[in-house]
Amino acid sequence: MMVKASIIVKLSDDRIEKIATNVINLLLSKNIQPLMLEDNAKPHNIDIKFSTIEQMRATSKFVIVLGGDGTLLHALQLFEEIDVPILPFNLGRVGFIMELQLDDLESYIDDAINGKLILRERMRLESKIYNNDNLVTGFNALNEIVINKAITSKILEITIENNLEVINRFRADGLIISTPTGSTGYALSSGGPIIHPELNVILVVPICPHTLYIRPIVIPADSDLTISIKFSVDISKSEASVTHDGQAIYSLDRGDTVIIRRSLKPAQIATNRDKSYYSILKNKLGWGTELC
């Protein structure tokens, strides 16, 4: 049976037509059937028979991602709960989790075929949103789950509990619950620490807290967080929303609570065999280039 591989691409990149076509031809030369979604291939005029996401999820031996971190996050949502290796090739600017380079494409495809990929398990978070104890919806996230105010002039009153114990109650513009992978993203720009991705911890970062002593906190990965928002009594529309990896947005209603815990399904992402996590940090953040 012919091996199949999925390709997920960045939509807003003029280089994709040429790059994706080269990837398709390389796969075909190795007797691998490439699979692409219509909404990925058609905008770039890529000559390929379109596949459905159900076909891709059911048959792919591995997934090639061409783009930046946002493209990878989208791909992980498409293949949520599917235990398939992800090969992320960086076409973006920063790309902390897009570790592979196009120059090494063929060697990584060969490793994927022969089961020799070096995979790094990246912890994911799962969230479930309840309204008065009734499950409403749920999402997974590789980077972070963010609760943001939906009304510019309002301040959120946020309560965080861990295993039924109140950790803190404070007023802020929002809250970031991050994995170690996500610590170099929104959490970092909001004052959080960088956390090595192999650590099993959860990072909690308030967004613009209105009390100076409120600070980020790192907690064990087996924590069971419950987050609730105190709504105003004189307003009917939602005052807060939840986003997951910047992809899925859900408006919170009065009486909603957000339950966040470590997902039982980590992402399987191919890592650069020639670079350590610290070398990636030095390259992306410019560490060690100049002494102050």
N, C-alpha and C positions, 0 to 999 in steps of 0.2 A: 504494500500500500504506500502511495506517495506521501511523504512527509509534508505537512502544511504549516505555514508560518503567517501570522497576521502582521500587518503594517499599519501603524497609527501615525499620522503626520500633523504637524502644525499647519493650521489653515491659512494664516496670514503671513506666508513666507514665499516670495517669488522664486526661491531656489528649489522648492519642493518638487516641481515637475521633473527637473533633470535628476535630482538626487534620488527620488523615489523610483524613477524609471531605471536608473543604474542598479538600485537594490533589487528590483523585480527581476532584471536580467541576470543578476548574479545568483539569485535564488533558483531561477529556472535552469541555469547552467549546472546547478548542483542537484537537479531533480527534486526541488522543493517547490510546492505550489504556493504562490503568494496570495493572500486574502486581504481585500480592502473594502471598507464601507463606501457606499456611493457618495455620502456627504464628505468623505475624505478625498476620494479620487476625482470626482467630477469637477470640482472647482479648479483643480490643477490640470485638467485635460489629460489625466493619466489613463493610458490604454490598458484596461484590465476588466475582466468580468467581475461585477460587484458581488459581494457576499453580505449576508446578514450577520448581525452581531451574534445571533444564536448559533450560526454555523461556525463562526470564528471561535466562540467560547467552547464549543463542543469538540473541535478538531485541531486546534493550534498546538503545535509542540513547543513553540516559543513565540514571543511578541517583540517585534522591532518597533521602537519609538523614535521618531525623528522630529526634534524640536527642542523646547526648553522644559523647565520644571513643570510649567502649567500643562504642557502636552502629556507629560508622564502622569500627572495627577488625574487627568481626564482618562487616560488609558487604564489606570488602575481602577477607576470607577466602572469602566466598561467591562473589565474582567474581575469585578468584585466577587470574592468567594471562590475564584477559580485558581487552583494551584498550578500556575504556569510561569516559567521564567520570563522576566522582562529584560530586554536589552536596550538601554537608553543611550541613544547617540545624540550628543549635544550640538544643537544648531543655535542655541540662545547665547545670552551674554554672560550670565552668572552661572546658573545651572549647577547648584550644589549636589543634586542627586543624579544629574545627567553626566555620568563619569566617563563614558566611552566616546572615542573619537572616530570619525568616519574613515580615517586612514587605516584603522584596524578592523573594519567591518567584516572582511572575509574571514579573518582568523577567529573572530568571536562567533560567527555563524558556524564555522567548523567545530568549535568547542561545543556549541549548542546541539549540533547533530550528534556528536560523539559523547555527550554527557560529561564534558570536562569544564563547563562553566564554573567560575568561582562566584557563588551566589551569596549575597548578604541578606539575611532576614531583617526586614525593617518593621518594627512594631507599628501597628495601626490602632486607632481608637475607634470604638463604636459608640454611637449615641442613640438613645431612644427617647422620644418625646411623648410624655403622658399629659393628658388633660383629666384632672380629677380621677387619677388611677387608671384611666383607659388609654391604651397604647394608640398613638396617633400615627407616628411614622418613625423611621430610623435611618441612619446613614453611617458609613465608615469614612475614615480620614487617615491619610498617611502623614500629613503635616500638622494640621490643627483644626480644632473646632472653635469658632469665634461667635460670641454673643455680642451684638452691637446695638446701640440705640438706633431706633428707626425714625425718631423725631429729633431734629438738630438741637432744638432748644431744651430738650429734656435730659435729665441725668438719671441713670439707672440705679436703683437700690438692689444690690445683688446679694444673695445669701448662698454660700457654698457649704455643703455638708459632705462628710466622708464617713460612710458606714453609719449614718444617722447621727453623727456628732458634728455640730456646727464648727467649721474651721474659721469662718470669718463672715462678717456682714458689713458691706461698705457701699459707698456711692462712687460711681465711675462712669466713663463713657462706654465701657464694655469689658469683656473678659476673653482671654485666649487660653485654651487648654491645648497644650502642644505635646507632640511626641519628641524624642530626641532628634529625629530627622527634621522636624519642623522648627527646631530651636534656632536654626540659622535663617529663618524666614521672618514672618510677621512678628514672632515673639522676640527676636533679636532687635528689630527696629523699635520695639516697644519697651526695651530695657531689660529683657531677659538674658540669661547666660547661654553660652554655647555648650551643648551637651553632646558627648560622644554618642554616635548612633547605636553602639553596641550595649549601652546601658539600658536597663529595664526600669525606667522612671517616667513620670508624667510631670510636665512643667505647667504651672499655673501663673499666668501673667495678667494683672489688671491693666486696662487701657485707660490712661490718664485718670488715675484715682484722685478723688477730691480730699484725700487725707495723706499727708506726706509719709506717714509710717507704713502705709500699705505697700508691700514689696512682693516681687515674684517669689514663689516657693516651689521647690522640687520635692515631689512626694513619691512613695513606692508605686510601682506599676500595677499592683493588685488592689489599688484604691478603687472605691466605688463612689463616684462623685454625684451628688444631686445638686443641681443649680436651679434656683428659682428667682423670679423677678417680681418685685412689688409694683403693681400697676396703680396708676392714679385712679381715684374714685370718680373723677369728673371727665373721663375720656373713654371713648368707645373703640377707637382704632388701635392697632398694635403699636406698642412703644418699643419693641425689641424684635430682632431677627437673629436667626442662627445660620451661619454658613459653614460648610464643610470643605476644606481645601479650596476655598474660593469658588467652588463649582455649584453646589446645591444651596439654595437659600430658602429658609422657612420662616414665616412670620409667626411669632409667638402670640398666643391668645391669653386672656386672663385665666388663671388656674393651671397654665402649663408648667411642667417641670422638665428639665433636661437631665437625663441619667447618662453619665459618661464613664466608660471603663475600657480597659485594654481589650482589643479584639482578639479572638482566638485564631484569626487568620492573618498572619503577618504577610507582607509583600515579599516576593522572591525577586530581588533585583540584582542583575549581573554587575559585578564591581570591576574596576580597572585593576588588572593583575599587576601593573607596573607602578601604581601610586598608592600611598597610604592616605588615610583620612587627613592626617596632619599636612601632608604635601598639598592636598586639595584645598585645605583651609588657607595655607600660605599663598597659594596661587590665586584663589578667589578674593581673599581679603587683603592681599599685599603685605602679609606679615613678613618681617625680617628683611624688607627691601631697603629700609632707611632708618637709621637710629635718630631719635628725637634729640 
